[in-house]
């Protein structure tokens, strides 16, 4: 069948993208083509073509090269978004020689080698749109940019009138850092699978490629472990403030991992230890040094719990728990926490961390820990996640100098659970108030004294849930600050400009309204009509 003939197809396979947790708000009015200069995160280069516009119509098809199920999946996700909002058939055509001569082409050829595995080149002419990349991950990133270049109404769950125009020009783009993460704490308050999936959809739009799941803490254990079943059954039965809590079955966890992978987001699971372990200690008395299980905990204090470092059973427990989690997690990382272990002596902490890291390595995974782990001897491969509130930390700088990679998550810049200001209903304030300009106004490559850009693996925006209970709460605290952190992780430092960013960020407002995202209307941002 010729490409022209394919455009006559009237029967297509419909596949809805997203979890559908919350209904979308009414679509914003149709508008002129979105400027290439409005994209978040900012591309490496964006060269507009004056007077050039491509219009998506009922005759538009999406063309892919044959033989790549991953590319076909990316094309299918794009087609699903376009079908539901435009009402057009939008067939995905597996053509033997797809070219950008007409329609939308997703191609694993023709991209500059310099864009690497996650970058892309996007060309828009009057006749076609072509997204070129070296790997499917790059095509996915290019598609997220293309979504932002379409009118906000393209994100609608119902058919809208259009027109569906894309401004002409070329974008060449690739990430600054490999790790661009968002952490979701499901331990303090349990969040169902559907909420996690929706959050994955939302972070992926801004090229976030890591979802760090905080699966255990004093208040709850959130993943089923077959060898220690009471962890989820009893340890997962409550949360901050009481309530029924909850936990994921192993099949549900697999669903989350697969859903994220389809959006080029890697799940990094965390089992916090040796502190933040009351839920585990309450579930099994034998894990306590005195053999007595504490009560379940529903408060918000930290630093009072600890696994029993001197018991060999502790390491059997860790080996079995992390072994099961490693088998469920295709990504290379296991996060073992290590923070706020105030009830563990320095000597015991060093002993424990040495054993725990060896266990992770034995299961074929790389350790990630909060930066407290640098206070113990660490493996050369261990990654430290900096969460401090200062711009200097001698031990972290020393570790970086010795080759340790650092994930930058300074609490007073990137913690999405901090209040925006004194009037914010949700959140905490121990690290200070964080409005959008605070979240954006730092450089991960130079922020921490003695830690140069080559030592920085990337950035991550944690969202702790002591005060967060619902999807609406998650969205309110994450947006608009998460896109700020995402831009720091993706865009070149040379593009870092607050005036430009707040304008581009404001342009996301109408899109979030259409998507039904419950975002905070920061007064630091100029929100256009329809936001």
GIPEZI-V71420 format. One record per residue. N is the residue number from 0. RES is the residue in one letter. PSI is psi as a letter, one per 20 degrees, with the letter a starting at -180 (none if undefined). Layout:
N&RES&PSI / N&RES&PSI
//
This chain:
0&X&p / 1&X&r / 2&X&h / 3&X&h / 4&X&h / 5&X&h / 6&X&i / 7&X&i / 8&X&p / 9&X&i / 10&X&p / 11&X&r / 12&X&p / 13&X&p / 14&X&o / 15&X&p / 16&X&p / 17&X&r / 18&X&i / 19&X&k / 20&X&g / 21&X&p / 22&X&q / 23&X&q / 24&X&r / 25&X&q / 26&X&q / 27&X&q / 28&X&q / 29&X&q / 30&X&r / 31&X&r / 32&X&p / 33&X&p / 34&X&q / 35&X&h / 36&X&j / 37&X&j / 38&X&q / 39&X&p / 40&X&q / 41&X&p / 42&X&r / 43&X&g / 44&X&q / 45&X&o / 46&X&o / 47&X&q / 48&X&o / 49&X&p / 50&X&i / 51&X&p / 52&X&p / 53&X&p / 54&X&p / 55&X&p / 56&X&a / 57&X&i / 58&X&i / 59&X&p / 60&X&r / 61&X&p / 62&X&p / 63&X&q / 64&X&q / 65&X&q / 66&X&j / 67&X&n / 68&X&h / 69&X&g / 70&X&g / 71&X&h / 72&X&g / 73&X&g / 74&X&h / 75&X&h / 76&X&g / 77&X&g / 78&X&g / 79&X&g / 80&X&g / 81&X&h / 82&X&g / 83&X&h / 84&X&h / 85&X&h / 86&X&j / 87&X&q / 88&X&g / 89&X&l / 90&X&q / 91&X&o / 92&X&o / 93&X&n / 94&X&q / 95&X&h / 96&X&m / 97&X&p / 98&X&r / 99&X&k / 100&X&h / 101&X&q / 102&X&b / 103&X&p / 104&X&p / 105&X&o / 106&X&p / 107&X&l / 108&X&q / 109&X&i / 110&X&q / 111&X&q / 112&X&h / 113&X&i / 114&X&i / 115&X&b / 116&X&h / 117&X&i / 118&X&r / 119&X&r / 120&X&p / 121&X&p / 122&X&p / 123&X&p / 124&X&r / 125&X&h / 126&X&h / 127&X&r / 128&X&p / 129&X&p / 130&X&p / 131&X&p / 132&X&r / 133&X&h / 134&X&q / 135&X&h / 136&X&h / 137&X&h / 138&X&g / 139&X&g / 140&X&g / 141&X&h / 142&X&h / 143&X&h / 144&X&g / 145&X&g / 146&X&g / 147&X&h / 148&X&i / 149&X&q / 150&X&q / 151&X&h / 152&X&i / 153&X&h / 154&X&j / 155&X&q / 156&X&i / 157&X&r / 158&X&p / 159&X&r / 160&X&i / 161&X&b / 162&X&r / 163&X&n / 164&X&q / 165&X&p / 166&X&q / 167&X&q / 168&X&a / 169&X&p / 170&X&p / 171&X&p / 172&X&q / 173&X&q / 174&X&q / 175&X&g / 176&X&q / 177&X&h / 178&X&o / 179&X&n / 180&X&r / 181&X&p / 182&X&p / 183&X&o / 184&X&o / 185&X&j / 186&X&g / 187&X&g / 188&X&p / 189&X&p / 190&X&p / 191&X&r / 192&X&g / 193&X&h / 194&X&g / 195&X&g / 196&X&g / 197&X&h / 198&X&h / 199&X&g / 200&X&g / 201&X&h / 202&X&h / 203&X&h / 204&X&h / 205&X&k / 206&X&k / 207&X&p / 208&X&j / 209&X&p / 210&X&o / 211&X&o / 212&X&o / 213&X&n / 214&X&i / 215&X&q / 216&X&a / 217&X&h / 218&X&i / 219&X&q / 220&X&p / 221&X&j / 222&X&p / 223&X&p / 224&X&o / 225&X&h / 226&X&i / 227&X&m / 228&X&h / 229&X&i / 230&X&g / 231&X&g / 232&X&g / 233&X&g / 234&X&h / 235&X&j / 236&X&j / 237&X&a / 238&X&a / 239&X&p / 240&X&j / 241&X&b / 242&X&r / 243&X&i / 244&X&c / 245&X&r / 246&X&r / 247&X&p / 248&X&r / 249&X&h / 250&X&h / 251&X&h / 252&X&g / 253&X&h / 254&X&g / 255&X&g / 256&X&g / 257&X&g / 258&X&g / 259&X&g / 260&X&h / 261&X&i / 262&X&j / 263&X&k / 264&X&p / 265&X&p / 266&X&p / 267&X&o / 268&X&q / 269&X&p / 270&X&o / 271&X&p / 272&X&q / 273&X&i / 274&X&a / 275&X&l / 276&X&j / 277&X&h / 278&X&h / 279&X&g / 280&X&h / 281&X&h / 282&X&h / 283&X&o / 284&X&h / 285&X&i / 286&X&i / 287&X&q / 288&X&h / 289&X&j / 290&X&j / 291&X&p / 292&X&p / 293&X&r / 294&X&q / 295&X&q / 296&X&p / 297&X&j / 298&X&a / 299&X&j / 300&X&r / 301&X&r / 302&X&j / 303&X&i / 304&X&q / 305&X&p / 306&X&q / 307&X&o / 308&X&h / 309&X&i / 310&X&p / 311&X&h / 312&X&h / 313&X&g / 314&X&h / 315&X&g / 316&X&g / 317&X&g / 318&X&g / 319&X&g / 320&X&g / 321&X&h / 322&X&g / 323&X&g / 324&X&h / 325&X&h / 326&X&h / 327&X&i / 328&X&o / 329&X&h / 330&X&r / 331&X&i / 332&X&q / 333&X&p / 334&X&p / 335&X&j / 336&X&d / 337&X&j / 338&X&q / 339&X&l / 340&X&l / 341&X&h / 342&X&j / 343&X&p / 344&X&r / 345&X&h / 346&X&g / 347&X&h / 348&X&g / 349&X&g / 350&X&g / 351&X&g / 352&X&h / 353&X&g / 354&X&g / 355&X&g / 356&X&g / 357&X&h / 358&X&g / 359&X&g / 360&X&h / 361&X&h / 362&X&j / 363&X&k / 364&X&r / 365&X&p / 366&X&p / 367&X&p / 368&X&q / 369&X&q / 370&X&i / 371&X&h / 372&X&h / 373&X&i / 374&X&i / 375&X&r / 376&X&p / 377&X&q / 378&X&q / 379&X&h / 380&X&i / 381&X&p / 382&X&p / 383&X&p / 384&X&o / 385&X&p / 386&X&j / 387&X&r / 388&X&j / 389&X&r / 390&X&j / 391&X&q / 392&X&o / 393&X&g / 394&X&h / 395&X&g / 396&X&g / 397&X&g / 398&X&g / 399&X&g / 400&X&h / 401&X&j / 402&X&i / 403&X&p / 404&X&q / 405&X&p / 406&X&p / 407&X&o / 408&X&l / 409&X&p / 410&X&h / 411&X&j / 412&X&h / 413&X&i / 414&X&o / 415&X&i / 416&X&i / 417&X&q / 418&X&q / 419&X&g / 420&X&a / 421&X&i / 422&X&i / 423&X&p / 424&X&g / 425&X&r / 426&X&r / 427&X&r / 428&X&j / 429&X&h / 430&X&j / 431&X&r / 432&X&q / 433&X&o / 434&X&a / 435&X&g / 436&X&h / 437&X&g / 438&X&h / 439&X&h / 440&X&l / 441&X&r / 442&X&o / 443&X&h / 444&X&i / 445&X&j / 446&X&g / 447&X&p / 448&X&p / 449&X&j / 450&X&n / 451&X&r / 452&X&h / 453&X&i / 454&X&i / 455&X&o / 456&X&h / 457&X&b / 458&X&q / 459&X&q / 460&X&o / 461&X&q / 462&X&n / 463&X&q / 464&X&k / 465&X&h / 466&X&j / 467&X&p / 468&X&h / 469&X&r / 470&X&g / 471&X&h / 472&X&g / 473&X&g / 474&X&h / 475&X&h / 476&X&h / 477&X&h / 478&X&p / 479&X&j / 480&X&h / 481&X&g / 482&X&h / 483&X&g / 484&X&h / 485&X&h / 486&X&h / 487&X&h / 488&X&h / 489&X&g / 490&X&q / 491&X&q / 492&X&h / 493&X&i / 494&X&i / 495&X&o / 496&X&p / 497&X&g / 498&X&g / 499&X&g / 500&X&g / 501&X&h / 502&X&g / 503&X&h / 504&X&g / 505&X&h / 506&X&i / 507&X&i / 508&X&g / 509&X&h / 510&X&g / 511&X&h / 512&X&g / 513&X&h / 514&X&i / 515&X&k / 516&X&p / 517&X&m / 518&X&r / 519&X&p / 520&X&m / 521&X&p / 522&X&i / 523&X&i / 524&X&p / 525&X&o / 526&X&p / 527&X&r / 528&X&p / 529&X&i / 530&X&none
//
